[in-house]
Amino acid sequence: MTSRLVLFDIDGTLLSAGGVSARALEAALVETFGTAGPSAGYDYSGKTDPQIVRELMHGAGLGDAAIEAGRPLALRRYRDRLAEAMRPEHVRAKPGVLALLEALERTPGVRLGLLTGNLEPCARLKLQPIGANGFFAFGAYGSDDEDRYRLPAVALARAREGTGIDFEGRGTVIVGDSVHDVLCGRSLGVRAVAVATGRTRPAVLAEAAPDALVPDFSDTAAGMRAILG
């Protein structure tokens, strides 16, 4: 059987963290820069944590030099605040996600990984309450690169290191709830699966032309077909 690498986004795809991460980040930004910028109307979907800090601080009128100087501290404070604030009741798995991950894990030739804009420690914090960390031995994170579109190559390199397998082209599947998830692997020729459990409307996801678009993963068999083709 052909090997498949399935890379999952986290927020909006696997789970919802009830806004606790946004609140932790806003507090860290205020503590570091004196402002959270235009966070009230900001669209976090599909972006990396370093990118979010940059865009919010640009929106507050800060220049690149000031942002670069303060961003490492802001991200450390965000990580620490999230760890302090996160409670199991804040995190809810999206419909059918755990059954889908179990089914994929049992499928011969399938390996699972993460492709997320979260900093790695924040990603692990969010996955812990739903018991999903064990499904993902490796991944690519916002802590690897600010540019979401560079993360698929990082994930492929880590998959190769961890499994000894070179996953190429359609042998890799990216699963996410945002347009950025659909588009970020296009240069590598991967399969893209969109799930409408995040903030992006299904019609907008469809315009990005994913290989498959599902409302959620409550139907495990349908989710498997969408992902594995």
N, C-alpha and C positions, 0 to 999 in steps of 0.2 A: 504494500500500500504506500502511496506517495505520502511523504511527511508533510504535515501542515503546521504552521506556526500561527496561532490566533492571539492577537494583541488587543487587549481591552483598555478602553478609557475607564475612568472611575466615576467622577461626579456626573450624575444624570444618566449614566449608562449602567453601572453596577449598583449604585446606591445614591441616596440623598442624605446629606449631613445636617439638614435642618437649618442652614444658614450660620451654623456655629463657626465655620471656617471664614466666612466673609466678615463676621463680627471680630474674630481674632485678628484678621489682617488689618481691618480698619483701625483697631486699637493700636496695633504695632506701628502703623503709619503715623498716627497722631503722636505717638510717643517719640518717634524718630524724626519726623519732618514737621510736626506741628499741625498737620492736616491730613485728612484721608482723601482729599480731592473730591471729584464728582462721583463718589462711590454709589450714591443713591440710585442713579440711573444707569449704572455701568453694566455692560454685558460681559460676564466672566466666561461665557461658554467657549470651550475649545482653546483657551489661552494658557500659557505657562505662568506660574507664580511670579517669576522675575519680570515677565512681560507686563503683567497686571500692575505691578509696582511702578514700572516705568510709565505706563500709559496714565495711571491715576495721578502720578506726580507731574507729568506733563500737563495734564488737565488742571492741576493746581497752579500752574505757571512756573514750575521749577525747571531749570536748565539741566542739560545732560550731565555736567560736571557734578552738580549737587546731588543728582539722583545716583550717579555711580558711586559717589563717596558714601552715601547713606544707605544704599540698598542692601549690602551684606548684613548690616546690623538690623535693618527692618525685617529681613527674612528670618534671621535668627530669633528675633523677638516674636515674630509670627509663629514660628515652629513651637517656641516655648509656651506661648499663650494658648495655642491650639491644644497642646498636650495637657495643659492645666484645665481647660474648659471642656474638653471632649468627654461626654458621658455616653454609655451604651444606648440610652434612650434617644439620643440625638440622631443616630444612624439607622436608616431603614434600607434594606435591600430592595431593589426594584423588582417588580413582579417576575417570578420564574427564574431569577438570576442564579440562585444557588443550585437548583435542579439542572439548569443548563451547564453550569461549570462542572458539576459531577458527571453529567453525560459526556461532555467533551473530554474530561480527564480519563474516562474509561475507554475512549475510542482509540484504537491502535493507530499509531503514527501521528497523533495530535499532541502538540506541546502548547502550553499556555504562557503568556507573558503580559506585561503591562506596558501601555503607551499612554502616558498621562502628563499633563502640565503641572501636576503637584510636585513639590519637593519630595524626595524619596521618603524621609521620615514622616511627612504629613500623609503621604499615600498609605503607608503602613498603619498609621494611627486610625485612618478612616476605615480600612478594611478589617481591622481587628474585631470590632463589635459584631460583625456579621459572620465571623469565622472564615473569611475568604483569603487570608494571607497565604495559607498553605497551598493554594492552587497556583501561586505565582512565584517561581524560584528566581526570576529575573525580570528586568524591564528597562524602560527608558523613561526619564523623569524630567521635570522642569529644572531640577538641580543639575542636569547634564548640559542643557542648552536653553537659552531664552527663546530660541526660534523653534516653535512646534514642528515646523516642516523639516528640521534636521534630525528629529528624534527617531523616525523609523530606521535610519541607518545605524543609529546607536543600538536600538533594540535588536536588529539583525546581528550585529557584531556580538552582543552579549549572548544571544541565542546560540550562535556558533561556538562561542567559548564554553557555554554550559552544556551543550548537547553533542558537539562535534558534527552537527549537520549544517550544511549551507542551504538555507531557505531562500529560494529565488522566485521572483515574479509572483505568479498566482498561488504559489505555495505558502504565501503569507497573507493573512486576513486581518484587517484593522476593523474593529468594532467600536462605534462611538455614537454619541447623540448630537454632535454638532457638524456644521459644514466643514470646519477645520479637520475633524476626524476623517471625513470622507476624502478631502483633498490632499492631506499631508503625505499619503503614500503613493500618490498618483505617479510621481516621477520614477518610482521604483517598480511600477506596474503591478502593484498588489491588488487583491480583492478588497473592496470596501463595503461594509455592512452598516447601515444607519438604523438606529432604533429611536423611536419618537417618545422617549421617556424623560427627556430633558426639557430645556426651555425653547428649543428651536421647533417651530411648527413643521408638521410633516410636509406641507407644500414646499417650504423652503429647503428642507432636506432633499426632496425629490428633484429640485432644480439643480442640485449639485451632482446628479446622476450617479448615485451609489449603485453597486451591483445588486443590492437587495435593500429593501426598506421594510421594517416590521414595526407594528405599533408598540410591542413589548415582547418579553420572552416568556409570557405565561404559557404558551404552547411550546413545550420543549422540542417536539419533533419539527415544528415549523422553524424554530430558531436554529436547529441543527442543519436543516436544509438551506437556510439563508446563509449560514456561515460556511458550510463545507461545499455548497454548490451542487 
